[in-house]
Amino acid sequence: MLYMGKRLKKLTPRLISFINAQPLFFVATAMEDGRINLSPKGMASFKIIDENRAVWLNLTGSGNETSTHLQFSDRMTIMFCAFEGPPMILRLYGTAVGYHERDDFWNEHIHLFPDMVGRRQLINMQIDLVQTSCGTGVPLMDYKEDRSMLKEWAVAKGDEGIKDYWKQKNTISLDGHPTGIFE
């Protein structure tokens, strides 16, 4: 079945099932000026709350562009690609807000995700447009497993080591803007 360019106002049960089966997704954010950020994500860090809302767990990484961008512009796009089975690309367009461990939203939603060292933010996305497209140009690839390196690195650093890493690498964006990680 080919999924050519359908636009929907909300996720359908079939699309939610597709999302739940994907081990990888991509997040794109941008401010009015500066660099666009596009990041691959995985590790069971994406959850559908309802047909117009999703939450994903942002783990510690080498930068923190998403957090910065969302403070200046709440636009976000999430993309899923079928690398196995029938071809499809699924994009979720909407607005998002980032939350930290100090926020009530964090405490109300962190239970949705595995307990992992290095949890940095929860991103709450309100979806206003869902788009499918064919994906026939996306290669077929076999999923083997999640990489264990990020988890092992975070466990070895421990909570305090992660916070020190945030101070060194996650407080300022590539374009020199604050990420808000400690505010």
NUKOLZA-618631 format. One record per residue (C-alpha): residue number from 1; x, y, z. Coordinates in nm, 3 decimals. Example, Ala and Ser with C-alpha at 12.3 -4.5 7.8 and 13.67 -1.06 7.14 Angstrom:
// NUKOLZA-618631
<atom><pos>1</pos><xx>1.230</xx><yy>-0.450</yy><zz>0.780</zz></atom>
<atom><pos>2</pos><xx>1.367</xx><yy>-0.106</yy><zz>0.714</zz></atom>
// end
This chain:
// NUKOLZA-618631
<atom><pos>1</pos><xx>0.000</xx><yy>0.000</yy><zz>0.000</zz></atom>
<atom><pos>2</pos><xx>0.136</xx><yy>0.342</yy><zz>-0.098</zz></atom>
<atom><pos>3</pos><xx>0.081</xx><yy>0.635</yy><zz>0.142</zz></atom>
<atom><pos>4</pos><xx>0.092</xx><yy>0.928</yy><zz>-0.097</zz></atom>
<atom><pos>5</pos><xx>0.064</xx><yy>1.271</yy><zz>0.063</zz></atom>
<atom><pos>6</pos><xx>-0.234</xx><yy>1.236</yy><zz>0.296</zz></atom>
<atom><pos>7</pos><xx>-0.293</xx><yy>1.516</yy><zz>0.545</zz></atom>
<atom><pos>8</pos><xx>-0.489</xx><yy>1.457</yy><zz>0.864</zz></atom>
<atom><pos>9</pos><xx>-0.578</xx><yy>1.668</yy><zz>1.166</zz></atom>
<atom><pos>10</pos><xx>-0.506</xx><yy>1.382</yy><zz>1.407</zz></atom>
<atom><pos>11</pos><xx>-0.341</xx><yy>1.043</yy><zz>1.435</zz></atom>
<atom><pos>12</pos><xx>-0.542</xx><yy>0.734</yy><zz>1.349</zz></atom>
<atom><pos>13</pos><xx>-0.513</xx><yy>0.401</yy><zz>1.534</zz></atom>
<atom><pos>14</pos><xx>-0.320</xx><yy>0.260</yy><zz>1.235</zz></atom>
<atom><pos>15</pos><xx>-0.069</xx><yy>0.548</yy><zz>1.246</zz></atom>
<atom><pos>16</pos><xx>-0.030</xx><yy>0.515</yy><zz>1.623</zz></atom>
<atom><pos>17</pos><xx>0.050</xx><yy>0.146</yy><zz>1.573</zz></atom>
<atom><pos>18</pos><xx>0.306</xx><yy>0.241</yy><zz>1.308</zz></atom>
<atom><pos>19</pos><xx>0.469</xx><yy>0.491</yy><zz>1.547</zz></atom>
<atom><pos>20</pos><xx>0.479</xx><yy>0.239</yy><zz>1.831</zz></atom>
<atom><pos>21</pos><xx>0.662</xx><yy>-0.009</yy><zz>1.606</zz></atom>
<atom><pos>22</pos><xx>0.939</xx><yy>0.233</yy><zz>1.505</zz></atom>
<atom><pos>23</pos><xx>1.273</xx><yy>0.215</yy><zz>1.689</zz></atom>
<atom><pos>24</pos><xx>1.389</xx><yy>0.547</yy><zz>1.541</zz></atom>
<atom><pos>25</pos><xx>1.243</xx><yy>0.893</yy><zz>1.484</zz></atom>
<atom><pos>26</pos><xx>1.380</xx><yy>1.234</yy><zz>1.385</zz></atom>
<atom><pos>27</pos><xx>1.314</xx><yy>1.569</yy><zz>1.555</zz></atom>
<atom><pos>28</pos><xx>1.347</xx><yy>1.904</yy><zz>1.378</zz></atom>
<atom><pos>29</pos><xx>1.335</xx><yy>2.249</yy><zz>1.540</zz></atom>
<atom><pos>30</pos><xx>1.453</xx><yy>2.596</yy><zz>1.444</zz></atom>
<atom><pos>31</pos><xx>1.455</xx><yy>2.951</yy><zz>1.567</zz></atom>
<atom><pos>32</pos><xx>1.372</xx><yy>3.241</yy><zz>1.335</zz></atom>
<atom><pos>33</pos><xx>1.744</xx><yy>3.282</yy><zz>1.260</zz></atom>
<atom><pos>34</pos><xx>2.036</xx><yy>3.048</yy><zz>1.298</zz></atom>
<atom><pos>35</pos><xx>2.083</xx><yy>2.681</yy><zz>1.242</zz></atom>
<atom><pos>36</pos><xx>1.808</xx><yy>2.424</yy><zz>1.198</zz></atom>
<atom><pos>37</pos><xx>1.844</xx><yy>2.124</yy><zz>1.424</zz></atom>
<atom><pos>38</pos><xx>1.758</xx><yy>1.774</yy><zz>1.302</zz></atom>
<atom><pos>39</pos><xx>1.830</xx><yy>1.489</yy><zz>1.542</zz></atom>
<atom><pos>40</pos><xx>1.774</xx><yy>1.113</yy><zz>1.536</zz></atom>
<atom><pos>41</pos><xx>1.618</xx><yy>0.968</yy><zz>1.852</zz></atom>
<atom><pos>42</pos><xx>1.546</xx><yy>0.617</yy><zz>1.976</zz></atom>
<atom><pos>43</pos><xx>1.561</xx><yy>0.405</yy><zz>2.293</zz></atom>
<atom><pos>44</pos><xx>1.186</xx><yy>0.382</yy><zz>2.361</zz></atom>
<atom><pos>45</pos><xx>1.173</xx><yy>0.758</yy><zz>2.420</zz></atom>
<atom><pos>46</pos><xx>0.851</xx><yy>0.848</yy><zz>2.232</zz></atom>
<atom><pos>47</pos><xx>0.496</xx><yy>0.806</yy><zz>2.363</zz></atom>
<atom><pos>48</pos><xx>0.161</xx><yy>0.895</yy><zz>2.212</zz></atom>
<atom><pos>49</pos><xx>-0.073</xx><yy>1.045</yy><zz>2.473</zz></atom>
<atom><pos>50</pos><xx>-0.373</xx><yy>1.082</yy><zz>2.240</zz></atom>
<atom><pos>51</pos><xx>-0.440</xx><yy>1.146</yy><zz>1.871</zz></atom>
<atom><pos>52</pos><xx>-0.307</xx><yy>1.503</yy><zz>1.897</zz></atom>
<atom><pos>53</pos><xx>-0.042</xx><yy>1.485</yy><zz>2.166</zz></atom>
<atom><pos>54</pos><xx>0.290</xx><yy>1.311</yy><zz>2.211</zz></atom>
<atom><pos>55</pos><xx>0.563</xx><yy>1.324</yy><zz>2.474</zz></atom>
<atom><pos>56</pos><xx>0.923</xx><yy>1.228</yy><zz>2.421</zz></atom>
<atom><pos>57</pos><xx>1.211</xx><yy>1.189</yy><zz>2.660</zz></atom>
<atom><pos>58</pos><xx>1.515</xx><yy>1.389</yy><zz>2.556</zz></atom>
<atom><pos>59</pos><xx>1.829</xx><yy>1.213</yy><zz>2.673</zz></atom>
<atom><pos>60</pos><xx>2.167</xx><yy>1.378</yy><zz>2.732</zz></atom>
<atom><pos>61</pos><xx>2.360</xx><yy>1.439</yy><zz>2.413</zz></atom>
<atom><pos>62</pos><xx>2.651</xx><yy>1.641</yy><zz>2.284</zz></atom>
<atom><pos>63</pos><xx>2.431</xx><yy>1.947</yy><zz>2.241</zz></atom>
<atom><pos>64</pos><xx>2.090</xx><yy>2.072</yy><zz>2.352</zz></atom>
<atom><pos>65</pos><xx>1.955</xx><yy>2.255</yy><zz>2.048</zz></atom>
<atom><pos>66</pos><xx>1.593</xx><yy>2.140</yy><zz>2.083</zz></atom>
<atom><pos>67</pos><xx>1.563</xx><yy>2.294</yy><zz>2.427</zz></atom>
<atom><pos>68</pos><xx>1.703</xx><yy>2.626</yy><zz>2.307</zz></atom>
<atom><pos>69</pos><xx>1.487</xx><yy>2.641</yy><zz>1.997</zz></atom>
<atom><pos>70</pos><xx>1.166</xx><yy>2.568</yy><zz>2.187</zz></atom>
<atom><pos>71</pos><xx>1.228</xx><yy>2.867</yy><zz>2.414</zz></atom>
<atom><pos>72</pos><xx>1.227</xx><yy>3.099</yy><zz>2.111</zz></atom>
<atom><pos>73</pos><xx>0.990</xx><yy>2.920</yy><zz>1.874</zz></atom>
<atom><pos>74</pos><xx>0.759</xx><yy>2.637</yy><zz>1.975</zz></atom>
<atom><pos>75</pos><xx>0.747</xx><yy>2.481</yy><zz>1.625</zz></atom>
<atom><pos>76</pos><xx>0.856</xx><yy>2.119</yy><zz>1.597</zz></atom>
<atom><pos>77</pos><xx>0.839</xx><yy>1.842</yy><zz>1.339</zz></atom>
<atom><pos>78</pos><xx>0.877</xx><yy>1.472</yy><zz>1.417</zz></atom>
<atom><pos>79</pos><xx>0.941</xx><yy>1.226</yy><zz>1.135</zz></atom>
<atom><pos>80</pos><xx>0.916</xx><yy>0.848</yy><zz>1.129</zz></atom>
<atom><pos>81</pos><xx>1.030</xx><yy>0.632</yy><zz>0.834</zz></atom>
<atom><pos>82</pos><xx>0.948</xx><yy>0.269</yy><zz>0.762</zz></atom>
<atom><pos>83</pos><xx>1.284</xx><yy>0.099</yy><zz>0.715</zz></atom>
<atom><pos>84</pos><xx>1.112</xx><yy>-0.242</yy><zz>0.726</zz></atom>
<atom><pos>85</pos><xx>0.781</xx><yy>-0.356</yy><zz>0.580</zz></atom>
<atom><pos>86</pos><xx>0.561</xx><yy>-0.141</yy><zz>0.356</zz></atom>
<atom><pos>87</pos><xx>0.711</xx><yy>0.201</yy><zz>0.275</zz></atom>
<atom><pos>88</pos><xx>0.585</xx><yy>0.510</yy><zz>0.454</zz></atom>
<atom><pos>89</pos><xx>0.706</xx><yy>0.841</yy><zz>0.591</zz></atom>
<atom><pos>90</pos><xx>0.500</xx><yy>0.994</yy><zz>0.871</zz></atom>
<atom><pos>91</pos><xx>0.548</xx><yy>1.354</yy><zz>0.983</zz></atom>
<atom><pos>92</pos><xx>0.391</xx><yy>1.514</yy><zz>1.289</zz></atom>
<atom><pos>93</pos><xx>0.378</xx><yy>1.894</yy><zz>1.283</zz></atom>
<atom><pos>94</pos><xx>0.293</xx><yy>2.102</yy><zz>1.585</zz></atom>
<atom><pos>95</pos><xx>0.406</xx><yy>2.304</yy><zz>1.880</zz></atom>
<atom><pos>96</pos><xx>0.604</xx><yy>2.187</yy><zz>2.179</zz></atom>
<atom><pos>97</pos><xx>0.722</xx><yy>2.283</yy><zz>2.525</zz></atom>
<atom><pos>98</pos><xx>1.022</xx><yy>2.140</yy><zz>2.708</zz></atom>
<atom><pos>99</pos><xx>1.005</xx><yy>2.044</yy><zz>3.075</zz></atom>
<atom><pos>100</pos><xx>1.278</xx><yy>1.960</yy><zz>3.324</zz></atom>
<atom><pos>101</pos><xx>1.295</xx><yy>1.755</yy><zz>3.642</zz></atom>
<atom><pos>102</pos><xx>1.205</xx><yy>2.069</yy><zz>3.839</zz></atom>
<atom><pos>103</pos><xx>0.868</xx><yy>2.102</yy><zz>3.659</zz></atom>
<atom><pos>104</pos><xx>0.534</xx><yy>1.947</yy><zz>3.762</zz></atom>
<atom><pos>105</pos><xx>0.483</xx><yy>1.815</yy><zz>3.408</zz></atom>
<atom><pos>106</pos><xx>0.799</xx><yy>1.604</yy><zz>3.450</zz></atom>
<atom><pos>107</pos><xx>0.671</xx><yy>1.441</yy><zz>3.768</zz></atom>
<atom><pos>108</pos><xx>0.332</xx><yy>1.373</yy><zz>3.609</zz></atom>
<atom><pos>109</pos><xx>0.473</xx><yy>1.207</yy><zz>3.293</zz></atom>
<atom><pos>110</pos><xx>0.821</xx><yy>1.063</yy><zz>3.359</zz></atom>
<atom><pos>111</pos><xx>0.665</xx><yy>0.728</yy><zz>3.456</zz></atom>
<atom><pos>112</pos><xx>0.583</xx><yy>0.674</yy><zz>3.086</zz></atom>
<atom><pos>113</pos><xx>0.951</xx><yy>0.605</yy><zz>3.013</zz></atom>
<atom><pos>114</pos><xx>1.215</xx><yy>0.357</yy><zz>3.127</zz></atom>
<atom><pos>115</pos><xx>1.422</xx><yy>0.475</yy><zz>3.423</zz></atom>
<atom><pos>116</pos><xx>1.750</xx><yy>0.584</yy><zz>3.263</zz></atom>
<atom><pos>117</pos><xx>2.042</xx><yy>0.790</yy><zz>3.382</zz></atom>
<atom><pos>118</pos><xx>2.087</xx><yy>1.098</yy><zz>3.162</zz></atom>
<atom><pos>119</pos><xx>1.721</xx><yy>1.196</yy><zz>3.126</zz></atom>
<atom><pos>120</pos><xx>1.735</xx><yy>1.565</yy><zz>3.036</zz></atom>
<atom><pos>121</pos><xx>1.394</xx><yy>1.700</yy><zz>2.932</zz></atom>
<atom><pos>122</pos><xx>1.044</xx><yy>1.587</yy><zz>2.853</zz></atom>
<atom><pos>123</pos><xx>0.909</xx><yy>1.744</yy><zz>2.536</zz></atom>
<atom><pos>124</pos><xx>0.530</xx><yy>1.780</yy><zz>2.519</zz></atom>
<atom><pos>125</pos><xx>0.409</xx><yy>1.819</yy><zz>2.160</zz></atom>
<atom><pos>126</pos><xx>0.063</xx><yy>1.930</yy><zz>2.053</zz></atom>
<atom><pos>127</pos><xx>0.011</xx><yy>1.788</yy><zz>1.702</zz></atom>
<atom><pos>128</pos><xx>-0.186</xx><yy>2.005</yy><zz>1.460</zz></atom>
<atom><pos>129</pos><xx>-0.102</xx><yy>1.831</yy><zz>1.130</zz></atom>
<atom><pos>130</pos><xx>-0.026</xx><yy>1.469</yy><zz>1.046</zz></atom>
<atom><pos>131</pos><xx>0.115</xx><yy>1.392</yy><zz>0.702</zz></atom>
<atom><pos>132</pos><xx>0.194</xx><yy>1.060</yy><zz>0.538</zz></atom>
<atom><pos>133</pos><xx>0.393</xx><yy>1.019</yy><zz>0.220</zz></atom>
<atom><pos>134</pos><xx>0.509</xx><yy>0.723</yy><zz>0.018</zz></atom>
<atom><pos>135</pos><xx>0.859</xx><yy>0.658</yy><zz>0.150</zz></atom>
<atom><pos>136</pos><xx>0.946</xx><yy>0.450</yy><zz>-0.156</zz></atom>
<atom><pos>137</pos><xx>1.290</xx><yy>0.614</yy><zz>-0.170</zz></atom>
<atom><pos>138</pos><xx>1.373</xx><yy>0.510</yy><zz>0.189</zz></atom>
<atom><pos>139</pos><xx>1.603</xx><yy>0.206</yy><zz>0.195</zz></atom>
<atom><pos>140</pos><xx>1.507</xx><yy>-0.123</yy><zz>0.355</zz></atom>
<atom><pos>141</pos><xx>1.721</xx><yy>-0.189</yy><zz>0.662</zz></atom>
<atom><pos>142</pos><xx>1.704</xx><yy>-0.451</yy><zz>0.934</zz></atom>
<atom><pos>143</pos><xx>1.677</xx><yy>-0.328</yy><zz>1.292</zz></atom>
<atom><pos>144</pos><xx>1.907</xx><yy>-0.528</yy><zz>1.520</zz></atom>
<atom><pos>145</pos><xx>1.894</xx><yy>-0.355</yy><zz>1.858</zz></atom>
<atom><pos>146</pos><xx>1.942</xx><yy>-0.026</yy><zz>2.037</zz></atom>
<atom><pos>147</pos><xx>2.302</xx><yy>0.072</yy><zz>2.095</zz></atom>
<atom><pos>148</pos><xx>2.406</xx><yy>0.043</yy><zz>2.460</zz></atom>
<atom><pos>149</pos><xx>2.683</xx><yy>0.306</yy><zz>2.455</zz></atom>
<atom><pos>150</pos><xx>2.475</xx><yy>0.608</yy><zz>2.565</zz></atom>
<atom><pos>151</pos><xx>2.325</xx><yy>0.417</yy><zz>2.857</zz></atom>
<atom><pos>152</pos><xx>2.665</xx><yy>0.277</yy><zz>2.962</zz></atom>
<atom><pos>153</pos><xx>2.825</xx><yy>0.623</yy><zz>2.935</zz></atom>
<atom><pos>154</pos><xx>2.549</xx><yy>0.782</yy><zz>3.145</zz></atom>
<atom><pos>155</pos><xx>2.560</xx><yy>0.510</yy><zz>3.412</zz></atom>
<atom><pos>156</pos><xx>2.941</xx><yy>0.544</yy><zz>3.438</zz></atom>
<atom><pos>157</pos><xx>2.910</xx><yy>0.923</yy><zz>3.480</zz></atom>
<atom><pos>158</pos><xx>2.628</xx><yy>0.899</yy><zz>3.735</zz></atom>
<atom><pos>159</pos><xx>2.380</xx><yy>1.176</yy><zz>3.811</zz></atom>
<atom><pos>160</pos><xx>2.641</xx><yy>1.429</yy><zz>3.929</zz></atom>
<atom><pos>161</pos><xx>2.872</xx><yy>1.352</yy><zz>3.637</zz></atom>
<atom><pos>162</pos><xx>2.583</xx><yy>1.406</yy><zz>3.396</zz></atom>
<atom><pos>163</pos><xx>2.509</xx><yy>1.745</yy><zz>3.552</zz></atom>
<atom><pos>164</pos><xx>2.876</xx><yy>1.840</yy><zz>3.518</zz></atom>
<atom><pos>165</pos><xx>2.858</xx><yy>1.735</yy><zz>3.151</zz></atom>
<atom><pos>166</pos><xx>2.546</xx><yy>1.951</yy><zz>3.105</zz></atom>
<atom><pos>167</pos><xx>2.741</xx><yy>2.249</yy><zz>3.247</zz></atom>
<atom><pos>168</pos><xx>3.021</xx><yy>2.188</yy><zz>2.995</zz></atom>
<atom><pos>169</pos><xx>2.820</xx><yy>2.091</yy><zz>2.684</zz></atom>
<atom><pos>170</pos><xx>2.447</xx><yy>2.159</yy><zz>2.726</zz></atom>
<atom><pos>171</pos><xx>2.405</xx><yy>2.518</yy><zz>2.851</zz></atom>
<atom><pos>172</pos><xx>2.464</xx><yy>2.711</yy><zz>2.526</zz></atom>
<atom><pos>173</pos><xx>2.335</xx><yy>2.631</yy><zz>2.176</zz></atom>
<atom><pos>174</pos><xx>2.546</xx><yy>2.622</yy><zz>1.860</zz></atom>
<atom><pos>175</pos><xx>2.430</xx><yy>2.978</yy><zz>1.790</zz></atom>
<atom><pos>176</pos><xx>2.520</xx><yy>3.103</yy><zz>2.140</zz></atom>
<atom><pos>177</pos><xx>2.175</xx><yy>3.102</yy><zz>2.303</zz></atom>
<atom><pos>178</pos><xx>2.102</xx><yy>2.963</yy><zz>2.652</zz></atom>
<atom><pos>179</pos><xx>1.940</xx><yy>2.619</yy><zz>2.667</zz></atom>
<atom><pos>180</pos><xx>1.766</xx><yy>2.678</yy><zz>3.001</zz></atom>
<atom><pos>181</pos><xx>1.878</xx><yy>2.346</yy><zz>3.141</zz></atom>
<atom><pos>182</pos><xx>1.959</xx><yy>2.489</yy><zz>3.487</zz></atom>
<atom><pos>183</pos><xx>1.714</xx><yy>2.779</yy><zz>3.507</zz></atom>
// end
